[in-house]
């Protein structure tokens, strides 16, 4: 069966699923494989649950007209997504970067959805499965699409671009994330830069945070729309007006908006907010709608959330962490008004040969400030000399947190996803 035939089936059954636990009658089921699962083994169950068709890449003993055998189910899913993408001539905005891409994507979506029928990546489904599934959820009424792209190795972003075909793109930053897969910081820039390479080759438009010299260099030769802090150099400019608790942004060029009072923690979210303002203006969203959308946006899923518990102010930024995001989060927290502060930090993953070095650097950064308590979670801290409280798991840290009976303090909770630092608050 070629992709055109498969697309015809998809148009009749435009709901795609890869997990039988979420399957609804009438869905197309793609039998994907991973390190610890084989979707082909669930195809019979999917049919019994009412799947319209099962796309498999192994002989599974089920032979009927509802089972479609292909060479590779994942490739078929991605090619189907490309075919669907080709049906649209609307803007597709791709967002990637080491830090802040999900928050930026959500802010952009909040702004654009005030004016357009906008589709976007759900949560952080930004990998080789999530990206095509996002595309296949787009309906004919779509006016703008925002696609988040995550990556941990070279050529990954390039592969997403092949079937996402973005018309616009944004790289939030290139930091010390996934160093193991990218092969160092320069490898991160090369990998993330694959988005700009695609835009350059296909006459697209890049939204560029002009404060970062490396993003200036990476976007040479592309139609650029610039945002940043220097009004003389960019189309949209702004600065931190106040970040003593929640971030307030002052717009200094490009709109009649004077200030935006966000519900985000940290001045490091400035460029994420400016990106959303910039894209909103580019697509002619009214300034009133831009301001309202950004001020009403509430962060979730452990990203830059401010929570008040028992007279304590808790910054829950525990969705993920790397050396770059840790540094700005800790420095921002240390400079916030207030005396009694508690750090509760999990380890950082996917750093390869730099794992010990980067955790040692994190300890040195912590040492520069005065804290009421510092709690470290995970094995990566065990062999690094430090004077702080240490636990193996976030559940153990949770017991400490309860017994500490903290009152009227500020707490920052952050760590890589696998450490599940949000459990500290359970």
Secondary structure, DSSP 8 states (H G I E B T S, - for coil): --HHHHHHHHHHS--EES-GGG--TT-EEE--EETTEEGGGGHHHHHHTT-SEEEESS--S--STTEEE-S-HHHHHHHHHHHHHTT--SEEEEEE-SSSHHHHHHHHHHHHTTTS-EEE--TT--STTHHHHHHHT--TT-SEEEEE---SSTTHHHHHHHHH--SEEEE----S-SHHHHTSHHHHHHHHTHHHHHHHHTT-EEEEETT-HHHHHHTTTSEEEEEES-TTT-SEEEEEEE-SSEEEEEEEESSS--EEEEEEE-GGGHHHHHHHHHHHHHTT--HHHHHHHHHH----TTSSEEEEETTEEEEE--S---HHHHHHHHHHHHHSS-S-EEEEEE---S-GGGHHHHHHHHHHHHHTS--SEEEEESGGGTTS--SSEEESSHHHHHHHHHHHT--S-EEEEE--GGG-GGGGG-
